[in-house]
Amino acid sequence: LLGMGKKMDDVKKEMLLDGKDPEVMDQDHSKPAPVLIPFKEEKDYQKYFKMLKMGLPLDAVKHAMKKDGKDFTLMDLDHSKPLKVQLLVKESQKENNEASQKDDKPPLKEDPEFLKYFKMLKMGLPK
C-alpha cells in the first residue's frame, strides 16, 4: 500500500481493519513481525480465563477483575484475538466517532439553536 502512494496513517488504519498491529510499521522492516497472542493467553488475564474455564459466570469474573483494579469491560472483547489490536481498533473507532460528531454540527450562524440571535443582529437590535 505504501508503494501505491498511500500515506502511513492510511496504511495503519487498513492494518487495524485487518486485525494487525499497526505499530510494527514503526519498527525495523527487515525483522520478522512480532507474534501477537490471543487475549485469552495474555499473562495478566490468565487468572480470569481460568475462572471462566472452571464455569464461573462472566459477571462473576468481571466482578473479580473490578475488585483487582482491572478493566472488566475487556471481557466483552473477542478472547481469540490479540488484546492490543482490539484496544487499538476500539480507540480508533472512538476517535472516528468523535470526529464525525464534530463534523455533523452546523456552523454557529446556521445552528437552529442560535438562529434567533443572528436574526436579532440582522434586524439591528443592540448587541
Solvent accessible surface area in square Angstrom, and as a share of the most:
residue,aa,sasa,rsa
1,L,91,0.45
2,L,72,0.36
3,G,84,0.81
4,M,150,0.67
5,G,68,0.65
6,K,78,0.33
7,K,149,0.63
8,M,67,0.30
9,D,96,0.50
10,D,60,0.31
11,V,9,0.05
12,K,44,0.19
13,K,107,0.45
14,E,67,0.30
15,M,32,0.14
16,L,21,0.10
17,L,143,0.71
18,D,104,0.54
19,G,34,0.33
20,K,118,0.50
21,D,6,0.03
22,P,10,0.06
23,E,73,0.33
24,V,29,0.17
25,M,39,0.17
26,D,100,0.52
27,Q,98,0.44
28,D,79,0.41
29,H,120,0.54
30,S,100,0.64
31,K,135,0.57
32,P,125,0.79
33,A,79,0.61
34,P,64,0.40
35,V,137,0.79
36,L,62,0.31
37,I,72,0.37
38,P,34,0.21
39,F,0,0.00
40,K,94,0.40
41,E,89,0.40
42,E,45,0.20
43,K,175,0.74
44,D,93,0.48
45,Y,26,0.10
46,Q,84,0.37
47,K,114,0.48
48,Y,4,0.02
49,F,25,0.10
50,K,131,0.56
51,M,38,0.17
52,L,46,0.23
53,K,182,0.77
54,M,138,0.62
55,G,60,0.58
56,L,65,0.32
57,P,90,0.57
58,L,71,0.35
59,D,109,0.56
60,A,39,0.30
61,V,0,0.00
62,K,35,0.15
63,H,122,0.54
64,A,14,0.11
65,M,0,0.00
66,K,127,0.54
67,K,156,0.66
68,D,63,0.33
69,G,71,0.68
70,K,69,0.29
71,D,73,0.38
72,F,73,0.30
73,T,56,0.32
74,L,9,0.05
75,M,5,0.02
76,D,95,0.49
77,L,37,0.18
78,D,63,0.32
79,H,50,0.22
80,S,66,0.43
81,K,111,0.47
82,P,27,0.17
83,L,14,0.07
84,K,83,0.35
85,V,6,0.03
86,Q,21,0.09
87,L,70,0.35
88,L,47,0.24
89,V,40,0.23
90,K,91,0.39
91,E,86,0.38
92,S,24,0.16
93,Q,103,0.46
94,K,114,0.49
95,E,94,0.42
96,N,83,0.42
97,N,88,0.45
98,E,81,0.36
99,A,51,0.40
100,S,52,0.34
101,Q,117,0.52
102,K,153,0.65
103,D,117,0.61
104,D,114,0.59
105,K,153,0.65
106,P,58,0.36
107,P,76,0.48
108,L,106,0.53
109,K,127,0.54
110,E,97,0.44
111,D,31,0.16
112,P,103,0.65
113,E,129,0.58
114,F,75,0.31
115,L,75,0.37
116,K,118,0.50
117,Y,103,0.39
118,F,65,0.27
119,K,124,0.53
120,M,82,0.37
121,L,83,0.41
122,K,180,0.76
123,M,151,0.67
124,G,61,0.59
125,L,88,0.44
126,P,126,0.79
127,K,216,0.92
